[in-house]
Every structure is written in C-alpha cells, then in structure tokens.
Amino acid sequence: MKTIIIALGGNAILRKGEKPKIKTQIKNIKNACNNLLKIIKNNKIIITHGNGPQAGYLLIQQKAPLDVIDAETEGQIGYLIEQELFNLFRKNNMKRGIATVLTQVLVNKKDKAFSNPDKFIGPFYSKQEADKLKEKFKIKKDSNRGWRRVVPSPKPITIIEKEVIKKMSDKKIIVIAAGGGGIPVVNDKGNLKGIEAVIDKDLASACLGNSIKADELIIVTDVDGVYLNYNSKKQKKIRYTNLKEIKKYYSEGHFPKGNMGPKIEATINFLEKKGKKVIITDINNINKGGTVIVK
C-alpha cells in the first residue's frame, strides 16, 4: 500500500469563469471524488487543494488577516471534500476514516516574496476597477485575462502538523491537509505567529510529501499533462520522463512561473528527496496516466 499525496488544483473545485457558489463547488468536488475513488481504494491518501478563488472572494468581504482567511478556506473546502468522500464511501461499502487537518506551514519571515508579492488570488478586474483597488491592495495584470490582487508567496520550510498527519495516514485515514498551501506561520522568538501570505499549494504538497515520506505525488491541474512549447505549433506532450530530463526542460524555460512552473518545481523538490513518482494531469484523466515523472 503506497502513500500518495493528491494535490487538487483549484479547477477541480472551481473551474475557470465559475463563481464560488457552494452548489458549484459541491458538483465539482463530487466529480473529483468519483475520479479519485480507484486510487483511494488501495492506498494511503492525503488530499491537498487550492483555495485561490475562495480566499480572494473572502478578502473582498472581510477584514480578517490573510492567514486567518487561509484557515477559513481550509475548513470550508475540507468540509465539502470530507462530506463527498463520506457519501461516496458509504455508496461503495467502503470503511475508511476521513479527517481535515488545519495545517500550519512554517515559512521564513525574511523570504524575498514579502518584498515582491506575485501570487495571484481572487477574481479578475477591469483596468478601471483595478485602478480603484490599487489604493488598498497590490494589483498586477494576470496575462491578458485582466487584473488581479497579488500577495506574498513564500517557500514552505516544514509542515507543523506533519507527525499528526503521518500517524493518521498510517492508520489508513484519508487526511485532507495543507489546503490552499496551508496557513503560513513564522517563528517569532520561539512561538508560532501567522503571517499574511499564500503558499503555493503544489510546493506545500511536495513539502508535506517529503515530511511524511510519501511514495507518490499526483498534481491535478487543468490540462491533461505537461507540454514542451505549450500553446505553440511545436507543442509536444511529455508522457513519461525522469528527474534529470525534467530539470533540463525546466532550466530551458519551458514552464512559465505563472503556469506549469511551480508544479515542475514541486516535482523536482519531491523527487530529489523522498519521492519516487509524480503524475501531472487533469481530474478527468487521472486514471489514464497524464505525464509521469520518476527519479
């Protein structure tokens, strides 16, 4: 029985253009859980997930610090995944415990991300809307799709609850953890203290995988695999490769920072340490292989 981290991209919960209505999220999560059932049945599973749209909308509605909003979305999305899995297990006569762990992730308060926020969160805005919001928030253009808020995205150092998560996973409990990349915290004179940021979900998933010595990392995104020369006439899908080759492609600039870049960085981090295999694909092709990367 393998230990597998499944990192659900935001599109598995909210697809492009969808508003974060609970009914919409439940529908997408139900589809995701159905596709995951085959993998879940015979493995130890930890599920992580994105939270960009949800955190962005909560930021508009509330004045709470970003680390608190990270915790809110972890609880909210974790509950929805937990309930759908429970119902699916009952339907299929499966007996597995399920639990959501609010996960704190240690970051360095001197991380350069705090002086150069670049993580896009929340909805898109027109140029006119963005100009008004610039008085309150840091706003940047996200490709040609519009303007969005950006926040710091420091690198994860370690998962505070890693031992608890591992103990639960070893007892075959399905653990939902590090949602939205987890809650960023810093070491403040020996005490943990929340800090306003959003950690990349895939980097946090790789960090968690290494912390608990997971065998595999599955990164669920909005494309069916990893491509060289993506969105060009020379586009070519990578079906099977290894760590050495993917590092070469990464150094050649095939994977942009705002797109596949963090997923490949997470892949490299995972395989260079404890991990054995990474699969990158979309939720509807998760049982068909996608792109497979090994040591």
Backbone bond lengths (Angstrom), bond angles and torsions (degrees), N, CA, C in turn:
res aa  C-N    CA-C-N  psi(-1)  N-CA   C-N-CA  omega(-1)  CA-C   N-CA-C  phi
1 M - - - 1.472 - - 1.531 109.51 -
2 K 1.312 116.73 119.71 1.465 121.82 -177.83 1.532 111.66 -88.24
3 T 1.332 114.40 154.40 1.469 120.25 172.10 1.526 107.49 -98.41
4 I 1.334 115.69 120.97 1.468 121.05 -174.27 1.524 110.16 -125.15
5 I 1.321 115.81 130.34 1.469 122.03 170.83 1.524 107.27 -93.56
6 I 1.319 117.09 124.95 1.471 121.41 175.48 1.523 107.97 -110.81
7 A 1.333 115.73 112.11 1.462 121.52 -178.46 1.527 108.98 -97.75
8 L 1.323 116.09 102.11 1.465 120.98 -178.88 1.525 110.19 -80.18
9 G 1.321 116.04 118.08 1.461 119.99 175.62 1.519 110.69 -67.25
10 G 1.317 115.48 160.24 1.465 120.08 -178.99 1.510 113.36 -55.81
11 N 1.357 116.87 -30.32 1.463 119.85 -177.72 1.524 112.42 -68.89
12 A 1.339 117.60 -18.83 1.470 120.45 176.25 1.519 110.52 -74.77
13 I 1.332 115.86 -15.41 1.470 121.42 -179.91 1.526 111.06 -111.95
14 L 1.326 116.48 -41.06 1.466 122.83 174.62 1.516 108.62 -137.10
15 R 1.311 116.95 121.80 1.457 120.12 -179.99 1.518 110.63 -86.10
16 K 1.323 114.94 163.85 1.461 121.73 -177.17 1.532 110.79 -54.01
17 G 1.323 115.77 127.13 1.459 120.74 177.85 1.520 114.48 91.50
18 E 1.341 117.63 -13.08 1.464 120.71 -179.64 1.526 110.43 -82.73
19 K 1.328 116.06 141.53 1.460 120.76 174.52 1.528 108.61 -85.84
20 P 1.341 117.16 151.23 1.471 119.97 -173.18 1.534 114.22 -76.40
21 K 1.322 115.82 55.75 1.465 119.66 174.46 1.528 108.11 -77.70
22 I 1.312 115.75 143.31 1.464 119.88 -176.90 1.529 111.29 -60.86
23 K 1.336 118.02 -40.59 1.464 120.97 179.72 1.527 111.46 -59.86
24 T 1.321 115.96 -39.71 1.468 120.53 179.18 1.516 110.59 -66.68
25 Q 1.328 116.33 -43.16 1.466 120.14 179.81 1.523 111.15 -64.28
26 I 1.322 117.04 -40.57 1.468 120.88 179.47 1.527 110.48 -62.58
27 K 1.324 116.68 -42.84 1.469 121.09 179.50 1.528 110.78 -60.25
28 N 1.338 116.85 -46.34 1.464 120.72 -179.08 1.521 112.23 -69.07
29 I 1.334 116.27 -38.65 1.467 120.20 178.92 1.524 110.71 -66.26
30 K 1.327 116.69 -37.51 1.468 120.61 177.61 1.528 110.21 -61.31
31 N 1.330 116.63 -43.30 1.469 120.88 177.16 1.528 110.63 -62.63
32 A 1.336 116.16 -43.22 1.466 120.39 179.77 1.527 111.08 -61.80
33 C 1.322 116.44 -46.65 1.473 120.65 -177.83 1.526 111.39 -63.18
34 N 1.316 117.12 -39.24 1.469 120.61 177.67 1.522 111.20 -61.77
35 N 1.324 116.09 -40.79 1.461 120.24 179.24 1.523 112.26 -70.92
36 L 1.340 116.93 -26.00 1.469 121.30 -178.28 1.526 113.16 -84.80
37 L 1.312 117.69 -14.72 1.465 121.28 -170.50 1.528 113.18 -55.45
38 K 1.319 117.25 -43.11 1.467 121.01 -178.11 1.528 111.47 -60.73
39 I 1.352 116.31 -39.40 1.467 120.97 -179.95 1.526 110.34 -73.65
40 I 1.320 116.74 -38.80 1.465 121.85 -176.92 1.530 112.09 -65.35
41 K 1.323 116.59 -37.86 1.463 122.00 -171.64 1.523 114.25 -49.92
42 N 1.311 117.40 -45.45 1.465 120.12 -170.99 1.519 114.58 -117.63
43 N 1.346 116.49 23.37 1.457 119.66 -178.06 1.531 111.76 -139.69
44 K 1.335 114.89 161.54 1.463 120.66 170.28 1.529 106.75 -84.30
45 I 1.323 116.25 126.35 1.470 120.20 -169.01 1.522 112.36 -124.16
46 I 1.320 115.17 133.12 1.470 121.52 167.86 1.525 106.22 -121.51
47 I 1.320 116.56 125.80 1.465 121.66 -179.00 1.534 109.43 -106.13
48 T 1.322 115.66 126.53 1.462 120.79 171.00 1.530 107.29 -111.76
49 H 1.318 117.25 169.07 1.467 118.44 -177.80 1.527 111.17 -157.37
50 G 1.316 115.12 160.79 1.460 120.90 175.78 1.530 110.83 -82.37
51 N 1.339 115.79 168.73 1.466 119.52 179.16 1.533 112.46 -150.31
52 G 1.346 116.89 13.05 1.464 120.34 -173.44 1.511 115.56 -51.45
53 P 1.348 119.19 -56.10 1.469 119.77 -179.06 1.528 112.68 -62.11
54 Q 1.334 115.83 -42.76 1.473 119.34 -177.50 1.528 111.06 -64.53
55 A 1.334 116.57 -45.32 1.465 119.91 179.33 1.516 110.68 -63.95
56 G 1.338 116.28 -38.83 1.462 119.92 -179.87 1.511 112.90 -62.19
57 Y 1.332 116.42 -43.43 1.468 119.90 179.79 1.531 111.57 -69.56
58 L 1.327 116.93 -37.53 1.466 119.39 177.43 1.527 111.24 -64.97
59 L 1.324 116.15 -35.11 1.467 120.19 178.55 1.526 111.74 -62.69
60 I 1.323 115.51 -33.34 1.470 120.20 178.19 1.530 110.29 -70.85
61 Q 1.330 115.81 -37.24 1.456 121.39 -173.27 1.523 113.40 -84.27
62 Q 1.348 116.92 -26.36 1.464 120.27 -171.88 1.531 112.13 -122.93
63 K 1.313 113.96 166.68 1.465 120.03 174.67 1.528 111.54 -109.93
64 A 1.328 115.58 14.42 1.467 120.35 -178.60 1.521 110.70 -69.71
65 P 1.344 117.88 150.38 1.471 121.02 175.37 1.531 110.67 -60.34
66 L 1.318 116.32 152.66 1.463 121.17 -175.65 1.522 112.82 -61.59
67 D 1.347 118.05 -35.20 1.462 118.98 178.96 1.532 111.50 -65.14
68 V 1.328 116.37 -33.75 1.473 120.51 177.28 1.526 110.00 -69.81
69 I 1.329 116.47 -39.26 1.468 120.40 177.38 1.533 110.43 -66.13
70 D 1.344 116.80 -36.26 1.469 119.76 173.51 1.531 110.03 -56.75
71 A 1.327 116.17 -43.84 1.469 120.79 179.88 1.532 111.02 -65.88
72 E 1.325 116.46 -40.11 1.470 120.32 178.87 1.516 111.58 -60.64
73 T 1.336 116.48 -45.37 1.460 119.29 -178.49 1.526 111.45 -70.93
74 E 1.320 117.38 -32.53 1.469 120.06 174.57 1.518 110.64 -58.85
75 G 1.330 115.36 -45.89 1.457 119.64 179.26 1.521 112.45 -67.39
76 Q 1.319 116.30 -43.23 1.462 121.45 -177.68 1.527 111.79 -62.89
77 I 1.335 116.71 -54.28 1.458 120.39 -176.83 1.526 110.88 -71.30
78 G 1.331 116.45 -37.01 1.462 120.09 176.87 1.517 111.82 -58.40
79 Y 1.325 115.87 -42.31 1.475 120.77 178.07 1.529 110.79 -60.76
80 L 1.330 117.80 -44.42 1.466 121.04 -177.95 1.528 111.18 -65.32
81 I 1.343 116.76 -41.51 1.466 120.00 178.19 1.528 110.16 -66.82
82 E 1.325 115.61 -43.54 1.472 121.51 -179.22 1.531 111.10 -57.66
83 Q 1.310 115.86 -46.17 1.468 119.95 -177.21 1.528 111.54 -67.06
84 E 1.332 116.64 -42.23 1.465 119.64 179.30 1.525 111.12 -64.40
85 L 1.329 116.82 -40.00 1.472 119.58 177.59 1.526 110.93 -65.17
86 F 1.313 116.69 -41.96 1.469 120.77 179.13 1.533 110.12 -57.36
87 N 1.325 116.04 -48.97 1.470 120.72 -179.26 1.527 111.74 -64.02
88 L 1.337 115.66 -39.03 1.463 120.22 179.89 1.526 110.94 -68.33
89 F 1.317 117.57 -40.18 1.462 121.22 178.44 1.534 110.90 -64.02
90 R 1.310 115.52 -42.99 1.475 119.14 -179.91 1.528 110.39 -62.59
91 K 1.330 115.90 -41.20 1.467 121.67 179.75 1.525 110.97 -62.86
92 N 1.347 116.61 -33.26 1.455 120.94 -176.88 1.533 113.39 -103.54
93 N 1.333 115.88 16.19 1.471 122.12 177.67 1.522 112.61 55.05
94 M 1.335 115.34 40.67 1.461 120.43 176.90 1.519 109.53 -104.01
95 K 1.333 115.70 139.80 1.461 120.41 178.13 1.525 109.00 -116.54
96 R 1.314 116.47 96.12 1.460 122.41 177.10 1.526 107.92 -137.82
97 G 1.311 116.52 134.19 1.449 119.71 175.10 1.528 110.38 -71.05
98 I 1.331 116.52 152.86 1.465 122.22 179.34 1.523 107.48 -136.46
99 A 1.316 117.33 135.51 1.470 119.86 179.30 1.524 110.51 -149.91
100 T 1.325 115.20 142.28 1.459 121.67 174.46 1.520 109.10 -100.33
101 V 1.327 116.46 129.81 1.464 121.79 179.13 1.523 109.26 -113.05
102 L 1.335 116.27 116.67 1.453 119.50 172.71 1.525 107.22 -66.09
103 T 1.328 115.56 116.73 1.462 120.65 -166.70 1.522 111.86 -111.12
104 Q 1.333 115.50 123.29 1.459 121.02 174.80 1.533 108.75 -92.84
105 V 1.322 115.21 138.31 1.463 120.69 -178.22 1.524 108.48 -124.05
106 L 1.319 115.69 121.61 1.458 120.29 -178.20 1.529 110.86 -73.58
107 V 1.340 116.54 132.04 1.465 122.63 174.78 1.531 108.44 -128.66
108 N 1.304 115.83 167.29 1.462 121.59 178.58 1.522 109.39 -91.62
109 K 1.322 117.59 121.73 1.466 120.10 -177.99 1.531 112.26 -65.86
110 K 1.352 116.58 -11.86 1.468 120.47 176.48 1.530 111.68 -99.77
111 D 1.342 116.52 9.37 1.467 120.66 177.73 1.527 109.11 -55.69
112 K 1.332 116.58 136.83 1.467 120.91 -176.35 1.531 112.76 -63.43
113 A 1.341 117.35 -16.29 1.468 120.73 179.25 1.530 111.75 -61.28
114 F 1.329 117.02 -28.12 1.469 119.63 -177.82 1.535 112.17 -71.44
115 S 1.306 116.50 -22.16 1.471 119.17 177.67 1.523 111.94 -96.55
116 N 1.351 116.21 -8.00 1.468 120.59 179.82 1.526 110.39 -143.24
117 P 1.341 118.37 73.55 1.470 121.18 -178.72 1.531 111.09 -60.52
118 D 1.344 116.88 132.77 1.461 118.89 -179.94 1.527 113.96 -145.71
119 K 1.339 117.18 9.68 1.463 121.00 -179.71 1.528 109.55 -89.77
120 F 1.335 117.06 116.90 1.459 121.05 -179.40 1.527 110.45 -77.21
121 I 1.308 116.36 132.79 1.467 121.33 174.57 1.523 109.55 -138.52
122 G 1.332 115.30 157.60 1.453 120.25 173.07 1.514 114.53 78.97
123 P 1.332 116.32 -170.75 1.467 122.24 -174.41 1.529 112.90 -75.44
124 F 1.331 114.96 168.72 1.460 121.36 174.67 1.530 109.59 -87.48
125 Y 1.331 115.70 148.45 1.455 121.66 178.65 1.522 110.72 -125.49
126 S 1.333 114.78 154.93 1.455 119.21 171.96 1.525 108.29 -75.25
127 K 1.323 116.76 168.03 1.465 121.00 179.32 1.525 110.45 -59.18
128 Q 1.328 116.56 -39.57 1.466 121.22 -179.36 1.524 111.06 -65.36
129 E 1.336 116.67 -44.33 1.466 120.95 178.42 1.522 110.52 -64.72
130 A 1.340 115.90 -41.65 1.461 121.08 -178.82 1.521 111.66 -62.14
131 D 1.336 117.04 -39.72 1.465 120.76 179.78 1.529 111.69 -60.84
132 K 1.328 116.26 -36.57 1.465 120.55 178.61 1.529 110.93 -71.09
133 L 1.333 115.79 -40.34 1.470 120.35 -176.96 1.525 112.93 -73.23
134 K 1.327 116.88 -19.40 1.465 120.37 -178.97 1.521 112.96 -61.56
135 E 1.339 115.65 -18.99 1.463 119.35 177.10 1.526 111.49 -71.30
136 K 1.352 116.47 -25.65 1.465 121.69 -178.20 1.522 113.11 -104.17
137 F 1.356 116.37 -40.03 1.450 121.25 -170.53 1.527 111.89 -126.78
138 K 1.320 114.96 166.88 1.456 122.00 171.36 1.531 106.59 -85.00
139 I 1.338 117.36 119.96 1.455 122.47 -176.25 1.522 109.62 -121.58
140 K 1.348 116.51 135.69 1.459 121.30 176.36 1.529 109.64 -135.55
141 K 1.326 115.49 160.62 1.458 120.37 177.19 1.518 109.54 -80.00
142 D 1.336 116.93 130.34 1.456 123.21 179.63 1.525 108.22 -101.72
143 S 1.338 116.33 95.23 1.472 122.75 -176.15 1.527 109.35 53.41
144 N 1.332 116.72 -135.45 1.473 120.24 177.98 1.520 111.40 -104.47
145 R 1.342 115.44 14.90 1.468 119.32 -173.94 1.525 113.32 -89.93
146 G 1.312 117.09 -13.76 1.463 119.63 -179.58 1.517 111.22 136.16
147 W 1.319 115.25 -167.18 1.460 122.25 -176.84 1.515 109.75 -107.89
148 R 1.353 115.98 142.91 1.468 120.42 -179.16 1.518 109.98 -142.18
149 R 1.313 114.87 161.73 1.454 120.33 175.25 1.523 109.70 -74.57
150 V 1.324 116.73 142.67 1.462 121.12 174.51 1.524 109.38 -119.84
151 V 1.340 115.30 144.96 1.464 121.94 -179.94 1.528 108.22 -134.84
152 P 1.332 118.80 163.70 1.464 120.83 177.80 1.528 112.00 -63.05
153 S 1.333 115.84 144.15 1.462 121.15 177.37 1.531 109.71 -132.60
154 P 1.338 116.85 78.70 1.468 120.94 -178.04 1.525 111.99 -70.48
155 K 1.321 115.94 159.11 1.466 121.51 178.85 1.531 110.29 -75.91
156 P 1.330 117.37 138.06 1.474 119.72 176.20 1.518 111.21 -72.40
157 I 1.321 116.31 139.05 1.474 121.35 178.78 1.524 110.59 -101.59
158 T 1.326 116.21 -50.21 1.464 120.43 178.57 1.524 109.65 -157.21
159 I 1.327 115.58 158.88 1.464 122.81 179.77 1.525 107.99 -96.34
160 I 1.326 117.15 119.29 1.471 120.38 -175.79 1.528 111.31 -62.50
161 E 1.320 117.76 -41.04 1.472 121.35 -176.09 1.528 113.41 -92.74
162 K 1.317 118.36 21.50 1.471 121.54 -173.81 1.525 113.17 -57.35
163 E 1.336 117.21 -40.28 1.470 119.47 -177.96 1.524 111.70 -67.78
164 V 1.326 116.14 -38.81 1.469 120.48 177.83 1.524 109.86 -64.41
165 I 1.338 116.10 -44.91 1.467 120.92 -179.15 1.526 110.16 -62.26
166 K 1.322 117.34 -42.92 1.473 120.58 -179.51 1.527 111.44 -64.42
167 K 1.331 117.39 -43.14 1.463 120.82 179.31 1.527 111.18 -60.72
168 M 1.327 116.21 -41.63 1.465 120.09 178.77 1.526 111.09 -66.78
169 S 1.339 115.75 -43.99 1.462 120.13 -179.93 1.523 111.25 -63.30
170 D 1.323 117.44 -39.41 1.464 120.99 179.06 1.525 112.14 -63.28
171 K 1.322 116.16 -24.15 1.474 120.86 175.93 1.530 111.53 -90.48
172 K 1.355 115.72 13.15 1.471 124.27 176.92 1.524 113.00 67.39
173 I 1.327 116.38 21.58 1.466 120.63 172.72 1.527 107.93 -78.97
174 I 1.334 117.33 133.65 1.463 121.15 174.07 1.524 107.03 -75.52
175 V 1.320 116.49 119.01 1.465 120.89 -176.59 1.528 109.77 -107.46
176 I 1.323 116.12 128.69 1.467 122.10 173.19 1.519 105.82 -102.98
177 A 1.323 117.10 114.39 1.467 120.77 -170.26 1.523 111.34 -144.00
178 A 1.335 115.28 165.99 1.477 122.14 177.15 1.516 112.17 51.65
179 G 1.331 116.56 34.54 1.457 121.00 179.02 1.520 111.66 -59.29
180 G 1.338 116.23 133.67 1.457 120.47 -178.77 1.511 113.00 66.40
181 G 1.335 116.47 18.66 1.462 120.77 -175.77 1.511 113.17 90.19
182 G 1.341 116.49 0.23 1.463 120.60 -179.45 1.521 112.53 87.10
183 I 1.307 115.50 177.65 1.473 122.47 -179.56 1.526 107.76 -95.76
184 P 1.331 118.49 114.78 1.465 119.65 -177.74 1.519 112.51 -70.61
185 V 1.324 115.68 129.04 1.462 121.29 177.87 1.528 108.67 -133.09
186 V 1.332 115.52 154.87 1.464 121.12 176.87 1.525 109.26 -122.59
187 N 1.322 115.05 161.29 1.454 121.31 176.43 1.527 108.09 -86.66
188 D 1.314 115.75 113.08 1.460 121.46 -178.37 1.528 109.08 -115.05
189 K 1.340 115.69 91.47 1.460 122.15 -178.77 1.524 112.39 55.09
190 G 1.325 115.06 43.00 1.464 120.44 176.90 1.511 114.51 91.68
191 N 1.338 117.43 -8.59 1.464 121.72 178.12 1.522 110.37 -110.19
192 L 1.340 116.02 150.91 1.458 120.25 175.03 1.520 109.34 -81.73
193 K 1.324 115.62 140.52 1.458 120.90 179.15 1.522 108.59 -142.29
194 G 1.341 116.62 129.81 1.455 120.87 178.77 1.518 111.16 -65.24
195 I 1.347 115.13 148.61 1.464 119.67 178.72 1.527 108.35 -136.51
196 E 1.318 117.01 145.49 1.462 120.89 -174.85 1.528 110.64 -76.26
197 A 1.335 114.84 108.07 1.466 121.56 -179.02 1.524 108.20 -170.59
198 V 1.325 115.92 172.20 1.463 122.32 171.92 1.524 107.39 -132.41
199 I 1.319 117.05 122.25 1.467 121.46 179.78 1.527 108.83 -86.74
200 D 1.310 116.85 138.54 1.462 120.00 177.84 1.530 109.78 -59.28
201 K 1.318 115.01 129.50 1.465 121.52 -175.44 1.519 112.96 -61.94
202 D 1.323 117.25 -38.71 1.463 120.12 -177.97 1.524 111.91 -72.93
203 L 1.342 116.80 -39.07 1.464 119.92 176.45 1.530 110.83 -65.02
204 A 1.339 116.16 -39.97 1.467 120.22 177.54 1.530 110.81 -65.98
205 S 1.330 116.42 -36.49 1.467 120.83 179.08 1.523 111.07 -65.27
206 A 1.343 116.33 -41.59 1.463 120.08 177.49 1.524 110.55 -65.57
207 C 1.333 116.22 -40.44 1.468 121.53 177.69 1.523 110.36 -61.29
208 L 1.330 116.55 -44.53 1.465 121.23 177.50 1.522 110.44 -63.59
209 G 1.332 116.46 -43.96 1.466 120.50 179.82 1.510 112.12 -58.44
210 N 1.326 116.29 -43.26 1.465 120.10 178.61 1.531 111.39 -68.46
211 S 1.336 115.87 -35.57 1.469 120.60 -178.35 1.522 112.31 -64.02
212 I 1.340 116.43 -34.20 1.464 119.66 -176.89 1.534 112.09 -108.06
213 K 1.336 116.17 9.52 1.469 122.88 178.80 1.530 112.07 58.69
214 A 1.331 115.42 48.13 1.467 120.75 177.10 1.528 109.99 -68.36
215 D 1.337 115.57 152.51 1.467 120.85 179.44 1.522 112.07 -84.91
216 E 1.332 115.71 -40.36 1.464 119.74 -174.21 1.525 111.38 -134.27
217 L 1.325 114.13 153.53 1.460 122.28 173.88 1.524 107.16 -126.54
218 I 1.323 116.66 123.60 1.465 121.24 175.83 1.521 107.70 -110.32
219 I 1.322 116.63 118.64 1.467 121.66 -179.96 1.519 108.48 -104.26
220 V 1.327 115.52 113.07 1.465 121.35 -178.86 1.519 108.92 -95.25
221 T 1.344 115.73 119.60 1.455 120.86 -177.30 1.528 109.93 -127.33
222 D 1.346 117.53 -161.01 1.466 119.01 -176.29 1.530 113.07 -102.25
223 V 1.327 117.62 8.08 1.469 121.41 173.55 1.522 108.90 -125.20
224 D 1.347 115.90 160.38 1.468 119.54 -172.73 1.515 114.28 -80.46
225 G 1.323 117.51 1.05 1.448 120.42 178.11 1.518 111.38 173.27
226 V 1.320 115.43 -172.11 1.467 122.14 -179.74 1.524 108.56 -96.11
227 Y 1.329 115.86 135.93 1.466 121.13 -177.97 1.524 111.50 -121.78
228 L 1.310 115.38 143.97 1.455 121.52 167.01 1.524 107.62 -87.70
229 N 1.332 117.14 144.17 1.470 121.91 -179.48 1.531 111.59 52.47
230 Y 1.332 114.81 45.73 1.470 120.45 -175.18 1.530 111.73 -58.27
231 N 1.351 115.06 139.30 1.464 123.08 178.88 1.529 113.10 65.10
232 S 1.324 116.51 29.60 1.464 120.93 175.26 1.527 108.55 -130.76
233 K 1.314 116.31 172.19 1.463 120.40 179.44 1.522 111.66 -65.91
234 K 1.339 116.42 -21.84 1.470 121.19 -179.70 1.532 112.57 -94.10
235 Q 1.314 116.60 11.72 1.462 121.30 -178.16 1.532 111.08 -54.63
236 K 1.333 115.52 132.40 1.466 120.41 179.97 1.517 110.18 -143.82
237 K 1.317 115.73 127.40 1.464 120.70 -178.93 1.523 111.23 -77.53
238 I 1.334 115.61 135.54 1.467 121.54 172.89 1.525 107.30 -90.78
239 R 1.311 117.59 117.75 1.470 120.15 -178.79 1.527 111.79 -94.70
240 Y 1.309 115.92 -37.07 1.472 119.72 -178.25 1.525 108.06 -150.37
241 T 1.324 116.14 129.12 1.460 119.76 179.28 1.521 109.38 -153.79
242 N 1.318 116.07 -178.47 1.463 119.73 -179.56 1.528 110.55 -126.99
243 L 1.308 115.49 176.36 1.461 121.68 -175.48 1.528 111.77 -59.13
244 K 1.319 116.62 -44.65 1.466 120.18 -177.89 1.523 111.34 -60.43
245 E 1.326 116.87 -44.65 1.470 121.03 -178.40 1.521 111.97 -68.82
246 I 1.341 116.92 -42.06 1.469 118.80 -177.00 1.528 110.03 -68.06
247 K 1.327 117.72 -32.22 1.467 121.02 175.56 1.527 110.11 -65.84
248 K 1.314 116.67 -37.57 1.466 121.72 178.05 1.528 110.00 -64.01
249 Y 1.338 116.66 -48.64 1.466 120.67 179.11 1.532 111.09 -61.54
250 Y 1.311 115.72 -38.87 1.477 121.28 -179.88 1.530 110.14 -63.39
251 S 1.321 116.39 -44.32 1.469 120.65 -179.16 1.526 111.76 -67.51
252 E 1.343 116.01 -24.36 1.469 120.86 178.50 1.522 113.05 -81.48
253 G 1.344 116.64 -4.27 1.462 120.58 175.09 1.513 115.83 86.22
254 H 1.328 116.89 22.12 1.469 119.53 -179.23 1.528 113.83 -72.26
255 F 1.338 116.92 -19.38 1.467 119.77 -171.32 1.530 110.73 -121.46
256 P 1.336 118.06 97.57 1.472 122.32 -176.11 1.524 112.53 -60.67
257 K 1.313 115.17 150.84 1.463 121.68 -177.44 1.520 112.41 -59.75
258 G 1.330 116.99 -39.45 1.464 120.09 -176.92 1.509 113.89 -84.90
259 N 1.337 117.33 6.40 1.454 119.98 -175.69 1.528 110.06 -129.85
260 M 1.347 116.95 -101.70 1.460 121.04 -176.98 1.528 112.52 -85.38
261 G 1.330 117.15 -12.41 1.461 121.71 -174.65 1.521 115.53 -50.42
262 P 1.359 118.90 -56.70 1.470 120.00 -179.04 1.532 113.25 -60.44
263 K 1.337 117.07 -31.41 1.467 120.36 179.67 1.526 110.60 -69.03
264 I 1.337 116.08 -39.19 1.461 119.47 177.56 1.528 110.19 -71.94
265 E 1.315 117.17 -37.48 1.468 120.27 175.99 1.529 110.02 -61.11
266 A 1.334 116.14 -43.32 1.467 120.71 177.86 1.529 110.57 -62.99
267 T 1.320 116.22 -40.66 1.467 121.77 178.05 1.528 110.89 -58.84
268 I 1.319 115.53 -47.47 1.469 120.79 -179.86 1.531 110.52 -63.20
269 N 1.333 116.86 -45.56 1.468 120.89 178.85 1.525 111.44 -57.87
270 F 1.324 115.96 -42.31 1.462 121.44 -176.88 1.523 111.28 -69.49
271 L 1.327 117.03 -46.34 1.462 120.70 -175.96 1.523 113.05 -74.98
272 E 1.319 117.49 -26.35 1.465 120.05 178.96 1.527 111.54 -72.87
273 K 1.325 116.69 -17.49 1.468 119.71 -178.51 1.530 110.58 -111.01
274 K 1.317 117.75 -103.91 1.464 120.01 -171.97 1.528 114.54 -93.61
275 G 1.332 117.33 -21.31 1.461 120.57 -171.16 1.516 115.03 -71.82
276 K 1.337 115.02 154.35 1.465 121.50 -179.43 1.523 112.82 -111.65
277 K 1.344 116.67 -31.94 1.468 119.11 -176.06 1.523 110.58 -152.99
278 V 1.335 115.46 144.81 1.463 122.27 174.84 1.527 108.00 -127.29
279 I 1.331 116.06 136.55 1.467 121.70 173.63 1.525 107.22 -119.42
280 I 1.335 116.70 131.73 1.463 121.75 176.81 1.527 108.18 -122.38
281 T 1.330 116.35 122.11 1.464 120.99 -178.05 1.519 109.43 -165.52
282 D 1.337 117.15 -176.37 1.460 120.35 175.44 1.524 109.88 -98.40
283 I 1.326 116.18 168.88 1.467 120.49 -171.65 1.530 112.51 -64.81
284 N 1.326 117.96 -31.66 1.461 119.96 -177.62 1.529 112.78 -81.36
285 N 1.322 116.90 -10.11 1.471 120.36 178.04 1.523 112.24 -116.02
286 I 1.323 116.40 15.79 1.460 120.47 -172.03 1.524 113.21 -64.40
287 N 1.324 117.36 -23.88 1.465 120.13 179.31 1.534 112.16 -97.24
288 K 1.332 116.85 6.84 1.464 121.04 -177.24 1.521 113.21 -109.51
289 G 1.320 117.79 -3.11 1.460 119.66 174.22 1.507 116.20 112.37
290 G 1.345 118.77 -49.49 1.458 119.88 -177.33 1.512 110.71 59.39
291 T 1.332 117.44 -135.78 1.461 122.66 172.70 1.520 108.79 -101.30
292 V 1.315 116.76 126.37 1.468 122.61 -179.28 1.526 107.75 -109.79
293 I 1.351 115.47 128.03 1.461 121.49 179.31 1.522 108.16 -125.29
294 V 1.314 116.99 126.07 1.468 121.86 -178.78 1.523 109.32 -118.63
295 K 1.336 116.04 172.28 1.480 120.95 -179.47 1.525 111.39 -60.47
